[in-house]
Amino acid sequence: MAQVTVTLDTIDLRAANEYMVRGRHVDNLQGLLAGTRVPEFSPGPIDGNGGARTLNAVLRFQGTQGLATDAIVGPQTWSALVPFSGGS
């Protein structure tokens, strides 16, 4: 089986309470959070607009995974999120 590597952009949600964070992969982030089926990780609508609900979902996810709760979705958060949602 061939291995495929996908690089996901870092998403900085620290100011998401003040304005919507848009950009590549915000909708992917929201979809993966929703795919966990854990109510506390619900980002709200999967619309590519990262606001307060997406921010809070990321912070809760990071906290439960032993990651820095910094609202920055980078390699460590992506690595924890992808297998979490796919294995449930």
Secondary structure, DSSP 8 states (H G I E B T S, - for coil): ----------EE-TTTTTS-B-STTHHHHHHHHHHT--GGG--SS-SS-B-HHHHHHHHHHHHHTT---SSEE-HHHHHHHHHHHH--
